[in-house]
Amino acid sequence: MPQLDMSVPTVARTYDALLGGKDNFQADREAAAALEELNPGTVQLSKDNRGFLSRGVRYVAEQGVRQFIDLGSGLPTVENTHQVAQRAIPDASVVYVDIDPIVLAHGKAILADSPRTTVITADLRDIDQVLSEPETQRLIDFTEPVCIMLVSLLHCIRDEDDPFGMVRRYFERLPAGSALVYSHLSSDDEEFARKFTEQCHETGMDWGRVRSPEECAEAFDGLELVSPASDDSVPPQLVDCPTWRNGDVAPVPLPDKKIWEHSGVGFKRG
Ligand code: SAM
């Protein structure tokens, strides 16, 4: 687990800085500013991703899924998973999981009055640990559908750690009806994807890479994607996050952007 070092940015604190939060240090703010300089619009992309997360959680809760494991949940911000889920289903269970202990430190206070919500510090690559943690076992009934959230996360995982095989291994452990809420930084411009990836690595952050839209879609192997249109008028596919089931906004699978969060929701069918 990473120790607190204020001189090296972390993904959780840099993302917090991009979202305009206060739980970050100078190095994180500099990393956020450098990403915004490289790609004007990174701040907006982060905010759009949070909007997608909310709509994804609400949609899955409305389909009757009552349990959520939010992997790589990040620092608490507005409209956190438990607030959205418990608005739809008051006794919904939410387990927040993050590798950065700062998330636990800040999460504990905010969750003190929510008995069906917890925060654990764990590496999502250690599936056994995540699923067998006492707090996970206390709140999650593995005979009932579970929503796994991998929102703006798998680009932090390197190819050698087999990010998409890992998604399959989580779902092998979950019953039919379980859901995936997912977004992944994507680009169809190889040169730009390489630059953005290099910039993240240069800061010292533990990071994977930006992937192509086709690669990002691998997360749904074996799952059934839902339509990204609110009225189901568009075939199931991944799209730019602000256009996923966002009222009358038309879903856009390949936006005219250098980088975006390729996003979707799917279910494990019986
Ligand atoms: N999911 C949140 C969202 O979309 O708003 C936060 C996304 S933030 C870009 C990625 C988060 O994943 C960070 O908080 C980081 O600490 C966490 N993370 C990165 N690698 C991880 C790992 N191997 N296990 C657990 N969490 C991880």
Residues whose N, C-alpha, C, O or C-beta is under 5 A from the ligand:
A	BS01	SAM	V11 A12 Y15 L71 G72 S73 G74 L75 V97 D98 I99 D100 A122 D123 L124 R125 V151 S152 L153 C156
